[in-house]
């Protein structure tokens, strides 16, 4: 059985990986993922593109090219308790999150440079990241973020969430192995739910603001 030739990783990528593993800041994977988008192995980057384009719902998304406007938080705050819109507004407010932040992510431009189709899928994905927290019920703690990125990778693989999902267990193994069961449980929780749930990326969630969150979770196998 032949084995693939080991790739020569760019020195900048190796340096970024070491820096990421040495930091407990949950944002440490951001510069690493940006570096990967610039100088990562081209075959690996192409594989990510191919997986995204082949993911459930991608064909539908590329037909209508749907992107939403920035949600009106005042409108969402006035909705009934338990609705998707109200719970989304509450999640943003309680966590002090800017609803526009991820919509302006530099990762969107980086993906568009790899092609309009890949760029569109990534852009819609960043629009939905915080909404995925609400739909899954995963919080914004470090383990909650691991759960939601694992869920995201299970639905549609992408470099940034996959980088978090892959690097955090290695970091814990190197520095705090006693935490390994917790990180592996978080990864497993998100991955299993993402594989079980119906595809979420192609849904126009902004048209469901007034619908009860519990009904949506049940309809999309998120219970």
C-alpha positions as CSV (number, residue, x, y, z in Angstrom):
1,X,0.0,0.0,0.0
2,X,1.5,3.3,-1.1
3,X,1.5,6.3,1.3
4,X,1.0,9.9,0.2
5,X,4.0,12.2,0.2
6,X,4.2,14.3,3.3
7,X,3.4,18.0,2.4
8,X,6.0,20.7,3.1
9,X,4.1,23.1,5.4
10,X,4.9,26.8,5.0
11,X,7.2,28.0,7.8
12,X,4.7,30.8,8.5
13,X,2.0,28.2,9.0
14,X,4.1,26.2,11.3
15,X,4.9,29.3,13.4
16,X,1.3,30.2,13.5
17,X,0.3,26.7,14.7
18,X,2.9,26.8,17.5
19,X,1.7,30.3,18.6
20,X,-1.9,29.1,18.6
21,X,-1.2,26.0,20.7
22,X,0.7,28.2,23.2
23,X,-2.2,30.5,23.9
24,X,-5.4,29.8,25.8
25,X,-7.1,32.8,24.2
26,X,-10.1,31.2,22.3
27,X,-9.3,33.7,19.4
28,X,-5.8,32.3,19.0
29,X,-7.0,30.1,16.1
30,X,-8.1,33.2,14.1
31,X,-4.7,34.3,12.8
32,X,-3.7,30.6,12.3
33,X,-6.8,30.1,10.1
34,X,-6.0,33.3,8.2
35,X,-2.5,32.1,7.5
36,X,-3.8,28.7,6.4
37,X,-6.1,30.5,3.9
38,X,-3.0,32.3,2.5
39,X,-0.2,29.8,2.5
40,X,-1.8,26.4,3.3
41,X,-1.3,23.4,1.2
42,X,-3.3,24.0,-2.0
43,X,-4.6,20.4,-2.2
44,X,-5.9,20.8,1.3
45,X,-7.6,24.1,0.5
46,X,-9.1,22.7,-2.6
47,X,-10.4,19.7,-0.6
48,X,-12.2,22.2,1.7
49,X,-13.7,24.0,-1.3
50,X,-14.9,20.7,-2.7
51,X,-16.4,19.5,0.5
52,X,-18.3,22.8,1.0
53,X,-19.6,22.7,-2.5
54,X,-20.8,19.1,-2.1
55,X,-22.4,19.7,1.3
56,X,-26.2,19.3,1.7
57,X,-28.0,22.5,0.7
58,X,-25.0,24.0,-1.2
59,X,-26.7,23.5,-4.6
60,X,-29.8,25.2,-3.4
61,X,-27.9,28.1,-1.8
62,X,-26.0,28.7,-5.1
63,X,-29.2,28.9,-7.0
64,X,-30.8,31.7,-5.0
65,X,-27.6,33.3,-3.6
66,X,-29.6,34.4,-0.6
67,X,-27.9,36.8,1.9
68,X,-29.8,38.6,4.6
69,X,-29.8,42.2,5.7
70,X,-28.4,42.9,9.2
71,X,-31.2,42.0,11.6
72,X,-33.2,44.8,13.2
73,X,-32.6,44.1,16.9
74,X,-35.4,46.5,18.0
75,X,-37.9,44.5,16.0
76,X,-36.6,41.2,17.3
77,X,-36.7,42.5,20.9
78,X,-40.4,43.2,20.5
79,X,-41.3,39.6,19.5
80,X,-42.9,37.2,21.8
81,X,-40.7,35.2,24.2
82,X,-39.7,31.8,22.8
83,X,-39.7,32.9,19.2
84,X,-36.6,32.5,17.2
85,X,-36.2,36.3,16.7
86,X,-36.6,37.1,20.4
87,X,-34.3,34.4,21.6
88,X,-31.7,35.5,19.0
89,X,-31.9,39.1,20.2
90,X,-31.7,37.9,23.8
91,X,-28.6,35.8,23.1
92,X,-26.8,38.7,21.4
93,X,-27.7,41.2,24.2
94,X,-26.8,38.8,27.1
95,X,-23.4,38.1,25.5
96,X,-22.7,41.6,24.5
97,X,-22.3,40.6,20.8
98,X,-22.3,42.9,17.8
99,X,-24.8,41.5,15.2
100,X,-22.7,42.9,12.4
101,X,-19.2,41.6,13.5
102,X,-19.1,38.3,11.8
103,X,-20.8,39.7,8.7
104,X,-17.6,41.8,8.2
105,X,-15.2,38.9,8.8
106,X,-12.0,39.0,6.7
107,X,-12.6,35.2,6.2
108,X,-15.4,36.1,3.8
109,X,-13.0,38.0,1.5
110,X,-10.5,35.2,1.8
111,X,-13.0,32.6,0.6
112,X,-14.3,34.8,-2.2
113,X,-10.7,34.9,-3.5
114,X,-11.0,31.2,-4.0
115,X,-14.2,31.6,-6.1
116,X,-17.6,33.2,-6.0
117,X,-19.4,30.0,-5.1
118,X,-17.1,29.1,-2.2
119,X,-17.2,32.8,-1.1
120,X,-21.0,32.8,-1.1
121,X,-21.2,29.7,1.1
122,X,-18.7,31.1,3.5
123,X,-20.5,34.5,3.7
124,X,-23.8,32.9,4.5
125,X,-22.1,30.7,7.0
126,X,-20.7,33.6,8.9
127,X,-24.1,35.3,8.9
128,X,-25.5,32.2,10.6
129,X,-22.8,31.4,13.2
130,X,-24.5,33.2,16.1
131,X,-27.9,31.9,15.0
132,X,-26.5,28.4,15.2
133,X,-25.8,29.0,18.9
134,X,-29.4,29.8,19.4
135,X,-30.7,26.9,17.3
136,X,-28.5,24.3,19.0
137,X,-28.6,25.8,22.5
138,X,-24.8,25.9,22.8
139,X,-23.5,28.8,24.8
140,X,-20.5,31.0,24.2
141,X,-18.2,29.4,26.8
142,X,-15.0,27.9,25.3
143,X,-16.7,24.4,25.4
144,X,-19.8,25.9,23.9
145,X,-17.8,27.4,21.0
146,X,-16.2,24.0,20.4
147,X,-19.6,22.4,20.3
148,X,-20.9,24.9,17.8
149,X,-17.9,24.7,15.5
150,X,-18.0,20.9,15.6
151,X,-21.7,21.1,14.7
152,X,-20.7,23.5,11.8
153,X,-18.0,21.2,10.4
154,X,-20.4,18.3,10.5
155,X,-22.9,20.3,8.4
156,X,-20.4,21.9,6.0
157,X,-16.6,21.7,6.5
158,X,-14.7,25.0,6.5
159,X,-11.1,25.8,7.4
160,X,-11.7,28.1,10.4
161,X,-14.1,26.0,12.4
162,X,-12.2,22.9,11.5
163,X,-9.0,24.5,12.8
164,X,-10.6,25.1,16.2
165,X,-12.1,21.6,16.3
166,X,-8.7,20.0,15.5
167,X,-6.3,22.2,17.4
168,X,-8.0,22.5,20.8
169,X,-7.6,18.8,21.7
170,X,-3.9,18.9,20.8
171,X,-3.5,21.9,22.9
172,X,-5.1,20.3,25.9
173,X,-3.2,17.1,25.3
174,X,0.0,19.0,25.5
175,X,-0.8,21.3,28.5
176,X,-3.8,20.1,30.4
177,X,-4.6,16.4,29.7
178,X,-7.0,16.3,32.6
179,X,-9.4,18.4,30.5
180,X,-9.3,16.0,27.5
181,X,-12.6,14.2,28.4
182,X,-14.4,17.6,28.5
183,X,-13.1,18.8,25.1
184,X,-13.8,15.4,23.5
185,X,-17.3,15.4,24.9
186,X,-17.9,18.9,23.5
187,X,-16.5,17.9,20.0
188,X,-18.6,14.7,20.0
189,X,-21.8,16.5,21.1
190,X,-21.6,19.1,18.3
191,X,-20.5,16.6,15.7
192,X,-23.3,14.1,16.4
193,X,-25.9,16.8,16.5
194,X,-24.6,18.3,13.2
195,X,-24.7,14.9,11.5
196,X,-28.2,14.1,12.8
197,X,-29.8,17.5,12.1
198,X,-31.3,18.5,8.8
199,X,-29.1,20.9,6.7
200,X,-29.4,24.4,8.2
201,X,-27.3,26.6,5.9
202,X,-29.8,26.8,3.0
203,X,-32.7,27.8,5.3
204,X,-33.8,31.5,5.1
205,X,-34.0,31.7,8.9
206,X,-34.8,35.4,8.8
207,X,-38.2,34.5,7.5
208,X,-38.8,32.5,10.7
209,X,-38.2,35.1,13.3
210,X,-41.8,34.9,14.6
211,X,-41.9,31.1,14.8
212,X,-41.4,29.4,18.1
213,X,-37.8,28.2,18.6
214,X,-39.0,24.9,20.0
215,X,-40.9,24.1,16.9
216,X,-37.9,24.9,14.7
217,X,-35.6,22.7,16.7
218,X,-38.1,19.8,16.4
219,X,-38.6,20.4,12.7
220,X,-34.9,20.3,11.9
221,X,-34.0,17.4,14.3
222,X,-32.1,19.7,16.7
223,X,-33.9,18.4,19.9
